[in-house]
Amino acid sequence: MPSLFPILITGAGQRLGLHCALRLLADGFPVIATYRSERPGLAQLRAAGAVTLPADFTDEAGIRRFIDILKAHTEGLRAIVHNASAWLPDGPEGDASAFARMYHVHMLAPYLINLECEALLKASTAADIIHISDDVIRKGSARHSAYCATKAGLDSLVLSFAARLAPAIKVNGIAPALITFNEQDDDAYRHKALAKSAMGIEPGAEVIYQSLRYLLDNCYVTGTTLTVNGGRHLK
Ligand SMILES: NC(=O)c1ccc[n+]([C@@H]2O[C@H](COP(=O)([O-])OP(=O)(O)OC[C@H]3O[C@@H](n4cnc5c(N)ncnc54)[C@H](OP(=O)(O)O)[C@@H]3O)[C@@H](O)[C@H]2O)c1
């Protein structure tokens, strides 16, 4: 029987976050979904019963504003899923703005939210934190080094929070490789990206929901990152 407390999922207005939030709702879990932009998916979420809260993790003030809003909306949380993410290329030489933006959304927001929400999670009999990073952290990226480094930081926080919060709260990660293309990806890009994995498919968001459910449902897995990469490491 799902817990009465909601699952918080950040950046859930579109794509993977939206899919997971809708699937959780369909499976009986209350959901609090955050959004930065008003996107069409939010109407679907509200119609399905989600509470939707604005959250902009561009700077520390925005992160703390969101934490205050969250605390005013719930007395407990079944789980937190850190899904919000920006995929920005490295800036021109000497420009730190992309790095700073991704540091805030990938690292500082999860860090502060985890610290501030410990009591909300401990109000639930089972409690989880799940960090969604990226399989690219295995090998680095020539043109997205800031993205890769800040996602590696997010993945590292899994271990530290898992140690800190056990046994009351399990903390795990999911590191996806290609799950869904962006609309603007052309045929040449798609062909090249598909060829990188052993499975050679665009699996779609359901594989992330399956991973999320595995981590939520299994009481003996903590401090682990699930690789969901279609066997990219085999090629
Ligand atoms: N899709 C894939 O194939 C893939 C592959 C590897 C890893 N992942 C990871 O899986 C997760 C979901 O991927 P996705 O493709 O569904 O992501 P997405 O389409 O880029 O959506 C991410 C969401 O994060 C929100 N966001 C970005 N910056 C934010 C900020 N400063 N404050 C608050 N919210 C912010 C965005 O809000 P707006 O709506 O305002 O833009 C967006 O809705 C991400 O963590 C991503 O890194 C995905």
The ligand as a MOL file (V3000), in Angstrom:
LIG
                    3D

  0  0  0     0  0            999 V3000
M  V30 BEGIN CTAB
M  V30 COUNTS 48 52 0 0 0
M  V30 BEGIN ATOM
M  V30 1 N 16.4910 12.4350 -21.6740 0
M  V30 2 C 17.5970 11.7040 -21.7180 0
M  V30 3 O 17.8520 10.9790 -22.7060 0
M  V30 4 C 18.5750 11.7590 -20.5620 0
M  V30 5 C 19.8410 11.1740 -20.6930 0
M  V30 6 C 20.7300 11.2340 -19.6230 0
M  V30 7 C 20.3490 11.8280 -18.4230 0
M  V30 8 N 19.0920 12.3750 -18.3370 0 CHG=1
M  V30 9 C 18.7230 13.0070 -17.0610 0
M  V30 10 O 17.3950 12.6620 -16.7480 0
M  V30 11 C 16.7100 13.7860 -16.1720 0
M  V30 12 C 15.4770 14.1380 -17.0140 0
M  V30 13 O 15.8780 14.3330 -18.3650 0
M  V30 14 P 14.9550 15.1290 -19.3910 0
M  V30 15 O 15.5550 14.9230 -20.7200 0
M  V30 16 O 13.5420 14.7840 -19.1270 0 CHG=-1
M  V30 17 O 15.2580 16.6320 -18.9170 0
M  V30 18 P 14.6440 17.9860 -19.5030 0
M  V30 19 O 13.6700 17.7180 -20.5900 0
M  V30 20 O 15.8040 18.8720 -19.8140 0
M  V30 21 O 13.8390 18.5540 -18.2530 0
M  V30 22 C 14.5120 18.9730 -17.1170 0
M  V30 23 C 13.6410 19.9130 -16.3320 0
M  V30 24 O 14.4860 20.5750 -15.3930 0
M  V30 25 C 14.0310 21.9050 -15.2560 0
M  V30 26 N 15.1070 22.8300 -14.9020 0
M  V30 27 C 16.2120 23.1580 -15.6010 0
M  V30 28 N 16.9160 24.1090 -14.9780 0
M  V30 29 C 16.2270 24.3950 -13.8430 0
M  V30 30 C 16.4290 25.3100 -12.7800 0
M  V30 31 N 17.4780 26.1640 -12.7500 0
M  V30 32 N 15.5250 25.3450 -11.7660 0
M  V30 33 C 14.4610 24.5320 -11.7810 0
M  V30 34 N 14.1830 23.6410 -12.7720 0
M  V30 35 C 15.0780 23.5870 -13.7900 0
M  V30 36 C 13.5250 22.2960 -16.6370 0
M  V30 37 O 12.5550 23.3110 -16.4390 0
M  V30 38 P 11.8890 24.1230 -17.6580 0
M  V30 39 O 10.6570 23.3450 -17.9460 0
M  V30 40 O 11.6820 25.4740 -17.1310 0
M  V30 41 O 12.8800 24.0770 -18.7950 0
M  V30 42 C 12.9860 20.9890 -17.2070 0
M  V30 43 O 11.5880 20.8770 -17.1190 0
M  V30 44 C 17.7220 14.9190 -16.1100 0
M  V30 45 O 18.3170 14.9470 -14.8370 0
M  V30 46 C 18.7360 14.5260 -17.1690 0
M  V30 47 O 20.0220 15.0520 -16.9340 0
M  V30 48 C 18.2130 12.3650 -19.3570 0
M  V30 END ATOM
M  V30 BEGIN BOND
M  V30 1 1 1 2
M  V30 2 2 2 3
M  V30 3 1 2 4
M  V30 4 1 4 5
M  V30 5 2 4 48
M  V30 6 2 5 6
M  V30 7 1 6 7
M  V30 8 2 7 8
M  V30 9 1 8 9
M  V30 10 1 8 48
M  V30 11 1 9 10
M  V30 12 1 9 46
M  V30 13 1 10 11
M  V30 14 1 11 12
M  V30 15 1 11 44
M  V30 16 1 12 13
M  V30 17 1 13 14
M  V30 18 2 14 15
M  V30 19 1 14 16
M  V30 20 1 14 17
M  V30 21 1 17 18
M  V30 22 2 18 19
M  V30 23 1 18 20
M  V30 24 1 18 21
M  V30 25 1 21 22
M  V30 26 1 22 23
M  V30 27 1 23 24
M  V30 28 1 23 42
M  V30 29 1 24 25
M  V30 30 1 25 26
M  V30 31 1 25 36
M  V30 32 1 26 27
M  V30 33 1 26 35
M  V30 34 2 27 28
M  V30 35 1 28 29
M  V30 36 1 29 30
M  V30 37 2 29 35
M  V30 38 1 30 31
M  V30 39 2 30 32
M  V30 40 1 32 33
M  V30 41 2 33 34
M  V30 42 1 34 35
M  V30 43 1 36 37
M  V30 44 1 36 42
M  V30 45 1 37 38
M  V30 46 2 38 39
M  V30 47 1 38 40
M  V30 48 1 38 41
M  V30 49 1 42 43
M  V30 50 1 44 45
M  V30 51 1 44 46
M  V30 52 1 46 47
M  V30 END BOND
M  V30 END CTAB
M  END
